[in-house]
Amino acid sequence: MPSRSTARSIDEYLAEFPPATRAKLAEMRALIAATAPAATETISYAVPTFDLGGRHLVHFAGYEHHIGFYPTASGIAEFGDELAGYKRARGSVQFPLDRPLPTDLIRRMVKFRVGEVTRAPAQQPRPTRKPPTG
């Protein structure tokens, strides 16, 4: 895989990886798609992304030794205890390639994000500031 993918679709992105990694990425993709069937696939930040209602739902990415999953900081915080055995950061978690994906946990994280995204009010453009009068 190049240091930063130039793929324009998730299919192109997956094709950049060796077969074993590609299989794990495809499993992640299918799991997210089945859990959030109304979400649409795209590439954002050069990684596979699922959007819902015009907002990013989750991202995922392949690396040499792990699959990165990005359910936002709130998703990591909500499932922090269950993620204790994984390397993680504020908005991401690493699932090692040599272990099965925690499918039930991923499914619940995606459902959590669907709930967040669908409850959140639509983003409104920021009002323009009026110059002071007088």
C-alpha positions as CSV (number, residue, x, y, z in Angstrom):
1,M,0.0,0.0,0.0
2,P,1.3,3.5,-0.8
3,S,2.0,5.7,2.2
4,R,-1.2,7.7,1.4
5,S,-3.8,6.0,-0.8
6,T,-5.0,7.7,-3.9
7,A,-7.9,5.3,-4.3
8,R,-11.2,6.9,-5.3
9,S,-13.4,4.0,-4.1
10,I,-13.3,1.4,-1.4
11,D,-12.8,-1.3,-4.0
12,E,-9.7,0.5,-5.3
13,Y,-8.5,1.0,-1.7
14,L,-8.9,-2.7,-0.8
15,A,-7.0,-3.7,-4.0
16,E,-3.9,-2.0,-2.7
17,F,-3.4,-4.6,0.1
18,P,-2.1,-8.2,0.3
19,P,-4.9,-10.9,0.2
20,A,-5.0,-11.5,4.0
21,T,-5.3,-7.8,4.8
22,R,-7.8,-7.3,2.0
23,A,-10.0,-10.0,3.4
24,K,-10.0,-8.4,6.9
25,L,-10.8,-5.0,5.3
26,A,-13.6,-6.6,3.3
27,E,-15.0,-8.2,6.5
28,M,-14.9,-4.8,8.2
29,R,-16.6,-3.1,5.2
30,A,-19.4,-5.8,5.1
31,L,-20.0,-5.6,8.8
32,I,-20.4,-1.8,8.8
33,A,-22.6,-1.9,5.7
34,A,-24.9,-4.6,7.2
35,T,-25.1,-2.7,10.5
36,A,-25.8,0.7,8.9
37,P,-27.6,-0.1,5.6
38,A,-28.6,3.5,5.0
39,A,-25.0,4.6,5.1
40,T,-23.1,5.4,1.9
41,E,-19.6,4.5,1.1
42,T,-17.0,7.0,0.2
43,I,-13.3,7.8,0.6
44,S,-12.5,10.6,3.0
45,Y,-9.1,11.5,4.5
46,A,-7.8,8.9,2.0
47,V,-9.5,6.0,3.8
48,P,-12.7,4.1,3.5
49,T,-15.6,6.0,5.1
50,F,-19.3,5.5,5.7
51,D,-21.5,8.6,5.7
52,L,-25.0,8.9,7.0
53,G,-27.2,11.9,6.5
54,G,-24.3,13.9,5.1
55,R,-22.1,13.2,8.1
56,H,-19.2,10.9,8.6
57,L,-20.3,7.8,10.5
58,V,-17.1,5.8,10.8
59,H,-13.8,5.4,8.9
60,F,-11.5,2.3,8.7
61,A,-8.0,1.7,7.2
62,G,-5.5,-1.0,6.6
63,Y,-1.9,-1.0,8.0
64,E,0.9,-3.5,8.0
65,H,-0.1,-5.1,11.3
66,H,-3.6,-3.9,12.1
67,I,-6.9,-2.5,10.9
68,G,-7.6,1.0,12.1
69,F,-11.2,1.8,13.1
70,Y,-12.3,5.4,13.6
71,P,-15.7,5.7,15.3
72,T,-14.9,9.2,16.6
73,A,-13.9,10.1,20.2
74,S,-17.4,9.6,21.5
75,G,-17.4,6.0,20.1
76,I,-14.1,5.2,21.8
77,A,-15.2,6.7,25.1
78,E,-18.5,4.9,25.1
79,F,-16.8,1.5,24.7
80,G,-13.6,2.2,26.5
81,D,-13.8,-0.7,28.9
82,E,-14.4,-3.2,26.1
83,L,-11.5,-1.7,24.1
84,A,-9.0,-2.1,27.0
85,G,-7.2,-4.9,25.3
86,Y,-6.5,-2.9,22.1
87,K,-4.1,-0.1,21.3
88,R,-6.3,3.1,21.0
89,A,-6.2,6.8,20.8
90,R,-8.9,9.5,21.4
91,G,-10.9,8.6,18.2
92,S,-9.4,5.4,17.0
93,V,-8.7,1.8,17.9
94,Q,-6.3,-0.8,16.3
95,F,-7.5,-4.3,15.6
96,P,-4.5,-6.6,15.0
97,L,-4.4,-8.5,11.8
98,D,-3.4,-11.7,13.6
99,R,-6.6,-11.8,15.7
100,P,-10.3,-12.1,14.6
101,L,-12.2,-8.9,14.4
102,P,-14.4,-8.3,17.4
103,T,-17.5,-8.3,15.2
104,D,-20.1,-7.9,18.0
105,L,-18.2,-4.9,19.5
106,I,-17.7,-3.3,16.1
107,R,-21.4,-3.8,15.3
108,R,-22.4,-2.1,18.6
109,M,-20.0,0.8,18.0
110,V,-21.5,1.4,14.5
111,K,-25.0,1.3,16.0
112,F,-23.9,3.8,18.6
113,R,-22.6,6.1,15.9
114,V,-25.8,5.7,13.9
115,G,-27.7,6.8,17.0
116,E,-25.5,9.8,17.4
117,V,-25.6,10.9,13.8
118,T,-29.4,10.5,13.5
119,R,-30.1,12.4,16.8
120,A,-27.8,15.3,15.9
121,P,-29.3,18.3,14.3
122,A,-28.4,19.0,10.7
123,Q,-25.4,21.3,10.4
124,Q,-26.3,24.8,9.6
125,P,-24.0,27.2,7.8
126,R,-22.4,29.7,10.2
127,P,-24.1,33.1,10.0
128,T,-22.0,35.8,8.5
129,R,-21.0,38.6,10.9
130,K,-22.6,41.9,10.2
131,P,-20.2,44.8,10.4
132,P,-20.7,47.1,13.4
133,T,-22.9,50.1,12.7
134,G,-22.3,53.5,13.8
